[in-house]
């Protein structure tokens, strides 16, 4: 009979300990560890106080006439544009513990051929683009592999910020240029970038 009573006490106590331990793990374990779900707390009262202070400051300041915006010299005149080469959308698991987060990215590469075709006529330029794109298409599987490998090697914290995305663009550009054998990729554009 005592053995039976001990089990009646031990099983609920163990259940409570497991539930309490799980709750403490979710609340206090670092966010880069795997969790069944993540909790984020934001203080909205501090933001509201800041906004009220800013509104009062703006209301008491003098009104200033906006100045005319002059275009920067960089945008004046015709800018040579490389060949845009869209890659298929990539969906990869991020290098997170448990593999619960994934990235969906659509990337467009701006490529510049070996020869300077910006001085070509329209027909010559079109022919040069087609020939160049055939060469790039032959290397497409290698480019896709580089992009997929590089994207899946990143963690959420590495690519969640603007600086992280810029760093990723530079790494993609360097890796693909190494693969091409010359500096053919002049820019990388993320046309879609979703982390979940």
Rosetta constraint file for C-alpha pairs under 8 A:
AtomPair CA 1 CA 5 HARMONIC 6.44 0.50
AtomPair CA 2 CA 6 HARMONIC 6.12 0.50
AtomPair CA 3 CA 7 HARMONIC 6.47 0.50
AtomPair CA 4 CA 8 HARMONIC 6.42 0.50
AtomPair CA 5 CA 9 HARMONIC 6.38 0.50
AtomPair CA 6 CA 10 HARMONIC 5.90 0.50
AtomPair CA 7 CA 11 HARMONIC 5.87 0.50
AtomPair CA 8 CA 12 HARMONIC 7.01 0.50
AtomPair CA 9 CA 13 HARMONIC 6.31 0.50
AtomPair CA 10 CA 14 HARMONIC 6.06 0.50
AtomPair CA 11 CA 15 HARMONIC 6.21 0.50
AtomPair CA 12 CA 16 HARMONIC 6.17 0.50
AtomPair CA 13 CA 17 HARMONIC 6.19 0.50
AtomPair CA 14 CA 18 HARMONIC 6.14 0.50
AtomPair CA 15 CA 19 HARMONIC 6.19 0.50
AtomPair CA 16 CA 20 HARMONIC 5.97 0.50
AtomPair CA 17 CA 21 HARMONIC 5.94 0.50
AtomPair CA 18 CA 22 HARMONIC 6.08 0.50
AtomPair CA 19 CA 23 HARMONIC 6.20 0.50
AtomPair CA 20 CA 24 HARMONIC 6.19 0.50
AtomPair CA 21 CA 25 HARMONIC 6.09 0.50
AtomPair CA 22 CA 26 HARMONIC 6.28 0.50
AtomPair CA 23 CA 27 HARMONIC 6.21 0.50
AtomPair CA 24 CA 28 HARMONIC 5.84 0.50
AtomPair CA 24 CA 29 HARMONIC 7.75 0.50
AtomPair CA 25 CA 29 HARMONIC 5.21 0.50
AtomPair CA 26 CA 35 HARMONIC 6.28 0.50
AtomPair CA 26 CA 36 HARMONIC 7.74 0.50
AtomPair CA 26 CA 37 HARMONIC 7.35 0.50
AtomPair CA 26 CA 38 HARMONIC 7.05 0.50
AtomPair CA 26 CA 39 HARMONIC 7.70 0.50
AtomPair CA 27 CA 39 HARMONIC 7.15 0.50
AtomPair CA 29 CA 33 HARMONIC 6.92 0.50
AtomPair CA 31 CA 35 HARMONIC 7.80 0.50
AtomPair CA 31 CA 38 HARMONIC 7.21 0.50
AtomPair CA 32 CA 96 HARMONIC 7.06 0.50
AtomPair CA 32 CA 97 HARMONIC 7.17 0.50
AtomPair CA 33 CA 96 HARMONIC 7.75 0.50
AtomPair CA 33 CA 97 HARMONIC 5.88 0.50
AtomPair CA 34 CA 96 HARMONIC 7.63 0.50
AtomPair CA 34 CA 97 HARMONIC 5.25 0.50
AtomPair CA 34 CA 98 HARMONIC 5.52 0.50
AtomPair CA 34 CA 100 HARMONIC 7.85 0.50
AtomPair CA 43 CA 47 HARMONIC 7.17 0.50
AtomPair CA 44 CA 48 HARMONIC 6.31 0.50
AtomPair CA 45 CA 49 HARMONIC 6.28 0.50
AtomPair CA 46 CA 50 HARMONIC 6.28 0.50
AtomPair CA 47 CA 51 HARMONIC 6.25 0.50
AtomPair CA 48 CA 52 HARMONIC 6.30 0.50
AtomPair CA 49 CA 53 HARMONIC 6.32 0.50
AtomPair CA 50 CA 54 HARMONIC 6.22 0.50
AtomPair CA 51 CA 55 HARMONIC 6.15 0.50
AtomPair CA 52 CA 56 HARMONIC 6.29 0.50
AtomPair CA 53 CA 57 HARMONIC 6.18 0.50
AtomPair CA 54 CA 58 HARMONIC 6.13 0.50
AtomPair CA 55 CA 59 HARMONIC 6.13 0.50
AtomPair CA 56 CA 60 HARMONIC 6.31 0.50
AtomPair CA 57 CA 61 HARMONIC 6.22 0.50
AtomPair CA 71 CA 75 HARMONIC 6.86 0.50
AtomPair CA 71 CA 76 HARMONIC 7.30 0.50
AtomPair CA 72 CA 76 HARMONIC 7.03 0.50
AtomPair CA 75 CA 79 HARMONIC 7.39 0.50
AtomPair CA 80 CA 118 HARMONIC 6.39 0.50
AtomPair CA 82 CA 110 HARMONIC 5.49 0.50
AtomPair CA 82 CA 111 HARMONIC 5.30 0.50
AtomPair CA 82 CA 112 HARMONIC 5.13 0.50
AtomPair CA 82 CA 186 HARMONIC 7.79 0.50
AtomPair CA 83 CA 110 HARMONIC 5.50 0.50
AtomPair CA 83 CA 111 HARMONIC 5.04 0.50
AtomPair CA 83 CA 112 HARMONIC 6.33 0.50
AtomPair CA 83 CA 129 HARMONIC 7.21 0.50
AtomPair CA 84 CA 108 HARMONIC 6.47 0.50
AtomPair CA 84 CA 109 HARMONIC 5.77 0.50
AtomPair CA 84 CA 110 HARMONIC 4.69 0.50
AtomPair CA 84 CA 111 HARMONIC 6.34 0.50
AtomPair CA 85 CA 108 HARMONIC 5.49 0.50
AtomPair CA 85 CA 109 HARMONIC 5.06 0.50
AtomPair CA 85 CA 110 HARMONIC 6.26 0.50
AtomPair CA 85 CA 111 HARMONIC 7.06 0.50
AtomPair CA 86 CA 106 HARMONIC 7.91 0.50
AtomPair CA 86 CA 107 HARMONIC 6.18 0.50
AtomPair CA 86 CA 108 HARMONIC 4.19 0.50
AtomPair CA 86 CA 109 HARMONIC 6.25 0.50
AtomPair CA 87 CA 106 HARMONIC 6.74 0.50
AtomPair CA 87 CA 107 HARMONIC 5.60 0.50
AtomPair CA 87 CA 108 HARMONIC 5.86 0.50
AtomPair CA 87 CA 109 HARMONIC 7.64 0.50
AtomPair CA 87 CA 144 HARMONIC 7.63 0.50
AtomPair CA 88 CA 106 HARMONIC 6.49 0.50
AtomPair CA 88 CA 107 HARMONIC 7.44 0.50
AtomPair CA 89 CA 104 HARMONIC 6.94 0.50
AtomPair CA 89 CA 105 HARMONIC 5.68 0.50
AtomPair CA 89 CA 106 HARMONIC 4.35 0.50
AtomPair CA 89 CA 107 HARMONIC 7.02 0.50
AtomPair CA 90 CA 103 HARMONIC 7.77 0.50
AtomPair CA 90 CA 104 HARMONIC 5.59 0.50
AtomPair CA 90 CA 105 HARMONIC 5.27 0.50
AtomPair CA 90 CA 106 HARMONIC 6.23 0.50
AtomPair CA 90 CA 148 HARMONIC 6.92 0.50
AtomPair CA 91 CA 102 HARMONIC 6.92 0.50
AtomPair CA 91 CA 103 HARMONIC 5.59 0.50
AtomPair CA 91 CA 104 HARMONIC 4.37 0.50
AtomPair CA 91 CA 105 HARMONIC 6.55 0.50
AtomPair CA 92 CA 102 HARMONIC 5.52 0.50
AtomPair CA 92 CA 103 HARMONIC 5.40 0.50
AtomPair CA 92 CA 104 HARMONIC 6.64 0.50
AtomPair CA 92 CA 148 HARMONIC 7.02 0.50
AtomPair CA 92 CA 151 HARMONIC 6.96 0.50
AtomPair CA 92 CA 152 HARMONIC 5.59 0.50
AtomPair CA 93 CA 99 HARMONIC 6.00 0.50
AtomPair CA 93 CA 100 HARMONIC 7.31 0.50
AtomPair CA 93 CA 101 HARMONIC 6.01 0.50
AtomPair CA 93 CA 102 HARMONIC 4.17 0.50
AtomPair CA 93 CA 103 HARMONIC 6.29 0.50
AtomPair CA 93 CA 152 HARMONIC 5.76 0.50
AtomPair CA 94 CA 99 HARMONIC 6.39 0.50
AtomPair CA 94 CA 100 HARMONIC 7.86 0.50
AtomPair CA 94 CA 101 HARMONIC 5.75 0.50
AtomPair CA 94 CA 102 HARMONIC 5.17 0.50
AtomPair CA 94 CA 103 HARMONIC 6.54 0.50
AtomPair CA 94 CA 151 HARMONIC 7.30 0.50
AtomPair CA 94 CA 152 HARMONIC 4.95 0.50
AtomPair CA 94 CA 153 HARMONIC 6.52 0.50
AtomPair CA 94 CA 154 HARMONIC 5.79 0.50
AtomPair CA 94 CA 155 HARMONIC 5.44 0.50
AtomPair CA 94 CA 156 HARMONIC 6.81 0.50
AtomPair CA 95 CA 99 HARMONIC 6.55 0.50
AtomPair CA 95 CA 152 HARMONIC 6.04 0.50
AtomPair CA 95 CA 153 HARMONIC 5.43 0.50
AtomPair CA 95 CA 154 HARMONIC 5.53 0.50
AtomPair CA 95 CA 155 HARMONIC 4.97 0.50
AtomPair CA 95 CA 156 HARMONIC 7.87 0.50
AtomPair CA 96 CA 100 HARMONIC 7.01 0.50
AtomPair CA 96 CA 101 HARMONIC 6.80 0.50
AtomPair CA 96 CA 155 HARMONIC 5.76 0.50
AtomPair CA 96 CA 156 HARMONIC 7.32 0.50
AtomPair CA 101 CA 156 HARMONIC 7.63 0.50
AtomPair CA 101 CA 195 HARMONIC 7.08 0.50
AtomPair CA 101 CA 196 HARMONIC 5.44 0.50
AtomPair CA 102 CA 195 HARMONIC 5.83 0.50
AtomPair CA 102 CA 196 HARMONIC 5.52 0.50
AtomPair CA 103 CA 151 HARMONIC 7.86 0.50
AtomPair CA 103 CA 193 HARMONIC 7.19 0.50
AtomPair CA 103 CA 194 HARMONIC 5.72 0.50
AtomPair CA 103 CA 195 HARMONIC 4.52 0.50
AtomPair CA 103 CA 196 HARMONIC 6.48 0.50
AtomPair CA 104 CA 192 HARMONIC 7.34 0.50
AtomPair CA 104 CA 193 HARMONIC 5.81 0.50
AtomPair CA 104 CA 194 HARMONIC 5.14 0.50
AtomPair CA 104 CA 195 HARMONIC 6.45 0.50
AtomPair CA 105 CA 190 HARMONIC 6.82 0.50
AtomPair CA 105 CA 191 HARMONIC 7.52 0.50
AtomPair CA 105 CA 192 HARMONIC 5.18 0.50
AtomPair CA 105 CA 193 HARMONIC 4.46 0.50
AtomPair CA 105 CA 194 HARMONIC 6.40 0.50
AtomPair CA 106 CA 190 HARMONIC 5.88 0.50
AtomPair CA 106 CA 191 HARMONIC 5.46 0.50
AtomPair CA 106 CA 192 HARMONIC 4.83 0.50
AtomPair CA 106 CA 193 HARMONIC 6.61 0.50
AtomPair CA 107 CA 188 HARMONIC 6.99 0.50
AtomPair CA 107 CA 189 HARMONIC 5.69 0.50
AtomPair CA 107 CA 190 HARMONIC 4.75 0.50
AtomPair CA 107 CA 191 HARMONIC 5.89 0.50
AtomPair CA 107 CA 192 HARMONIC 7.18 0.50
AtomPair CA 108 CA 188 HARMONIC 6.07 0.50
AtomPair CA 108 CA 189 HARMONIC 5.13 0.50
AtomPair CA 108 CA 190 HARMONIC 6.48 0.50
AtomPair CA 108 CA 191 HARMONIC 6.93 0.50
AtomPair CA 109 CA 185 HARMONIC 6.50 0.50
AtomPair CA 109 CA 186 HARMONIC 7.78 0.50
AtomPair CA 109 CA 187 HARMONIC 6.08 0.50
AtomPair CA 109 CA 188 HARMONIC 4.79 0.50
AtomPair CA 109 CA 189 HARMONIC 6.27 0.50
AtomPair CA 110 CA 185 HARMONIC 5.76 0.50
AtomPair CA 110 CA 186 HARMONIC 5.69 0.50
AtomPair CA 110 CA 187 HARMONIC 5.05 0.50
AtomPair CA 110 CA 188 HARMONIC 6.21 0.50
AtomPair CA 110 CA 189 HARMONIC 7.77 0.50
AtomPair CA 111 CA 184 HARMONIC 5.30 0.50
AtomPair CA 111 CA 185 HARMONIC 4.51 0.50
AtomPair CA 111 CA 186 HARMONIC 5.81 0.50
AtomPair CA 111 CA 187 HARMONIC 7.32 0.50
AtomPair CA 112 CA 116 HARMONIC 7.99 0.50
AtomPair CA 112 CA 184 HARMONIC 5.00 0.50
AtomPair CA 112 CA 185 HARMONIC 6.32 0.50
AtomPair CA 112 CA 186 HARMONIC 6.62 0.50
AtomPair CA 113 CA 117 HARMONIC 7.57 0.50
AtomPair CA 113 CA 132 HARMONIC 6.58 0.50
AtomPair CA 113 CA 184 HARMONIC 6.10 0.50
AtomPair CA 114 CA 184 HARMONIC 7.20 0.50
AtomPair CA 117 CA 125 HARMONIC 5.98 0.50
AtomPair CA 117 CA 128 HARMONIC 7.23 0.50
AtomPair CA 118 CA 125 HARMONIC 7.40 0.50
AtomPair CA 120 CA 124 HARMONIC 5.68 0.50
AtomPair CA 120 CA 125 HARMONIC 5.33 0.50
AtomPair CA 121 CA 125 HARMONIC 5.88 0.50
AtomPair CA 122 CA 126 HARMONIC 6.21 0.50
AtomPair CA 123 CA 127 HARMONIC 6.34 0.50
AtomPair CA 124 CA 128 HARMONIC 6.11 0.50
AtomPair CA 125 CA 129 HARMONIC 6.07 0.50
AtomPair CA 126 CA 130 HARMONIC 6.22 0.50
AtomPair CA 127 CA 131 HARMONIC 6.23 0.50
AtomPair CA 128 CA 132 HARMONIC 6.05 0.50
AtomPair CA 129 CA 133 HARMONIC 5.99 0.50
AtomPair CA 130 CA 134 HARMONIC 6.26 0.50
AtomPair CA 131 CA 135 HARMONIC 6.59 0.50
AtomPair CA 132 CA 136 HARMONIC 6.37 0.50
AtomPair CA 133 CA 137 HARMONIC 5.91 0.50
AtomPair CA 134 CA 138 HARMONIC 6.37 0.50
AtomPair CA 135 CA 139 HARMONIC 6.93 0.50
AtomPair CA 136 CA 140 HARMONIC 6.20 0.50
AtomPair CA 139 CA 143 HARMONIC 6.31 0.50
AtomPair CA 139 CA 180 HARMONIC 7.93 0.50
AtomPair CA 140 CA 144 HARMONIC 6.02 0.50
AtomPair CA 141 CA 145 HARMONIC 6.13 0.50
AtomPair CA 142 CA 146 HARMONIC 6.24 0.50
AtomPair CA 142 CA 179 HARMONIC 7.74 0.50
AtomPair CA 143 CA 147 HARMONIC 6.21 0.50
AtomPair CA 143 CA 176 HARMONIC 6.30 0.50
AtomPair CA 143 CA 179 HARMONIC 7.59 0.50
AtomPair CA 144 CA 148 HARMONIC 6.04 0.50
AtomPair CA 145 CA 149 HARMONIC 5.95 0.50
AtomPair CA 146 CA 150 HARMONIC 6.02 0.50
AtomPair CA 146 CA 172 HARMONIC 7.79 0.50
AtomPair CA 146 CA 175 HARMONIC 7.04 0.50
AtomPair CA 146 CA 176 HARMONIC 7.00 0.50
AtomPair CA 147 CA 151 HARMONIC 6.02 0.50
AtomPair CA 147 CA 172 HARMONIC 6.67 0.50
AtomPair CA 148 CA 152 HARMONIC 6.07 0.50
AtomPair CA 149 CA 153 HARMONIC 6.21 0.50
AtomPair CA 150 CA 154 HARMONIC 6.93 0.50
AtomPair CA 150 CA 172 HARMONIC 7.28 0.50
AtomPair CA 154 CA 158 HARMONIC 6.25 0.50
AtomPair CA 154 CA 159 HARMONIC 7.00 0.50
AtomPair CA 155 CA 159 HARMONIC 6.75 0.50
AtomPair CA 156 CA 160 HARMONIC 5.72 0.50
AtomPair CA 156 CA 195 HARMONIC 7.70 0.50
AtomPair CA 157 CA 161 HARMONIC 7.57 0.50
AtomPair CA 158 CA 164 HARMONIC 5.44 0.50
AtomPair CA 159 CA 163 HARMONIC 7.78 0.50
AtomPair CA 159 CA 164 HARMONIC 4.37 0.50
AtomPair CA 159 CA 165 HARMONIC 5.26 0.50
AtomPair CA 159 CA 168 HARMONIC 7.24 0.50
AtomPair CA 160 CA 164 HARMONIC 6.37 0.50
AtomPair CA 160 CA 165 HARMONIC 7.19 0.50
AtomPair CA 161 CA 165 HARMONIC 6.38 0.50
AtomPair CA 162 CA 166 HARMONIC 6.26 0.50
AtomPair CA 163 CA 167 HARMONIC 6.12 0.50
AtomPair CA 164 CA 168 HARMONIC 6.13 0.50
AtomPair CA 165 CA 169 HARMONIC 6.22 0.50
AtomPair CA 166 CA 170 HARMONIC 6.36 0.50
AtomPair CA 167 CA 171 HARMONIC 6.23 0.50
AtomPair CA 168 CA 172 HARMONIC 6.09 0.50
AtomPair CA 169 CA 173 HARMONIC 6.10 0.50
AtomPair CA 169 CA 187 HARMONIC 7.88 0.50
AtomPair CA 169 CA 188 HARMONIC 5.76 0.50
AtomPair CA 169 CA 189 HARMONIC 7.67 0.50
AtomPair CA 170 CA 174 HARMONIC 6.12 0.50
AtomPair CA 170 CA 188 HARMONIC 7.91 0.50
AtomPair CA 171 CA 175 HARMONIC 6.07 0.50
AtomPair CA 172 CA 176 HARMONIC 6.04 0.50
AtomPair CA 172 CA 188 HARMONIC 7.58 0.50
AtomPair CA 173 CA 177 HARMONIC 5.97 0.50
AtomPair CA 173 CA 185 HARMONIC 6.02 0.50
AtomPair CA 173 CA 186 HARMONIC 7.41 0.50
AtomPair CA 173 CA 187 HARMONIC 6.94 0.50
AtomPair CA 173 CA 188 HARMONIC 6.64 0.50
AtomPair CA 174 CA 178 HARMONIC 6.12 0.50
AtomPair CA 175 CA 179 HARMONIC 6.34 0.50
AtomPair CA 176 CA 180 HARMONIC 6.19 0.50
AtomPair CA 176 CA 185 HARMONIC 7.24 0.50
AtomPair CA 177 CA 181 HARMONIC 6.04 0.50
AtomPair CA 177 CA 182 HARMONIC 5.62 0.50
AtomPair CA 177 CA 183 HARMONIC 5.13 0.50
AtomPair CA 177 CA 184 HARMONIC 6.02 0.50
AtomPair CA 177 CA 185 HARMONIC 6.08 0.50
AtomPair CA 178 CA 182 HARMONIC 6.62 0.50
AtomPair CA 178 CA 183 HARMONIC 7.71 0.50
AtomPair CA 180 CA 184 HARMONIC 7.09 0.50
